[in-house]
């Protein structure tokens, strides 16, 4: 169903935002480039 795809997409977007916040925050070391 499209709801499942939406939930997966939203979860991925939230994870990306959290990673960006962690990378930009001085309290967290930025993730090494892959």
Backbone bond lengths (Angstrom), bond angles and torsions (degrees), N, CA, C in turn:
res aa  C-N    CA-C-N  psi(-1)  N-CA   C-N-CA  omega(-1)  CA-C   N-CA-C  phi
1 X - - - 1.470 - - 1.530 110.26 -
2 X 1.329 115.45 157.87 1.461 119.44 -179.13 1.520 111.07 -67.75
3 X 1.350 116.76 -22.98 1.469 119.00 179.46 1.524 109.74 -64.96
4 X 1.326 116.72 -40.84 1.462 120.10 179.56 1.525 110.32 -61.83
5 X 1.330 116.74 -44.06 1.466 120.35 179.90 1.527 110.09 -63.28
6 X 1.332 116.49 -38.69 1.470 120.08 179.98 1.522 110.43 -64.65
7 X 1.334 116.11 -43.91 1.468 119.90 -179.17 1.523 110.04 -63.26
8 X 1.338 116.88 -43.06 1.469 120.08 179.60 1.524 110.02 -63.43
9 X 1.331 116.69 -43.35 1.463 120.18 179.91 1.518 111.30 -64.51
10 X 1.333 116.50 -41.20 1.463 120.04 -179.85 1.525 109.89 -65.29
11 X 1.322 117.05 -40.79 1.461 120.38 179.75 1.525 110.09 -63.09
12 X 1.336 116.59 -41.95 1.464 120.37 179.31 1.526 110.21 -64.47
13 X 1.324 116.83 -39.98 1.470 120.18 -179.60 1.526 110.08 -65.31
14 X 1.328 116.78 -42.50 1.468 120.29 179.06 1.522 109.96 -62.79
15 X 1.333 116.81 -42.47 1.464 120.22 179.62 1.525 110.25 -61.93
16 X 1.351 117.12 -41.26 1.464 120.31 179.47 1.525 110.30 -62.51
17 X 1.333 116.59 -42.54 1.467 119.94 -179.43 1.525 110.15 -64.27
18 X 1.331 116.67 -41.62 1.462 119.37 -179.95 1.526 110.34 -63.14
19 X 1.339 116.72 -39.97 1.461 119.88 178.95 1.524 109.97 -64.36
20 X 1.333 116.79 -40.41 1.471 119.70 179.78 1.523 109.81 -64.26
21 X 1.332 116.61 -42.23 1.464 120.19 -179.75 1.527 109.80 -64.17
22 X 1.312 116.63 -43.20 1.466 119.78 179.97 1.523 110.15 -63.53
23 X 1.335 116.64 -41.44 1.465 119.92 -178.86 1.515 111.73 -67.09
24 X 1.346 117.42 -31.23 1.460 120.92 -176.81 1.526 111.74 -89.39
25 X 1.329 117.25 -16.95 1.462 119.94 -177.62 1.529 110.17 -81.03
26 X 1.332 118.33 136.36 1.466 120.82 179.39 1.526 112.38 -65.78
27 X 1.327 117.18 -21.43 1.455 120.09 -178.30 1.521 113.03 -74.60
28 X 1.334 116.20 -16.38 1.458 119.82 -178.95 1.519 110.05 -118.05
29 X 1.318 116.18 140.17 1.463 118.99 175.43 1.527 108.13 -75.93
30 X 1.336 117.95 136.59 1.462 119.68 178.74 1.525 110.56 -62.03
31 X 1.331 115.65 145.45 1.460 119.37 -179.75 1.522 109.83 -67.94
32 X 1.335 117.47 139.84 1.472 119.71 178.62 1.522 110.59 -64.66
33 X 1.311 116.02 145.07 1.469 120.35 179.79 1.516 108.90 -68.98
34 X 1.303 115.78 133.81 1.469 120.37 -179.81 1.523 110.02 -78.57
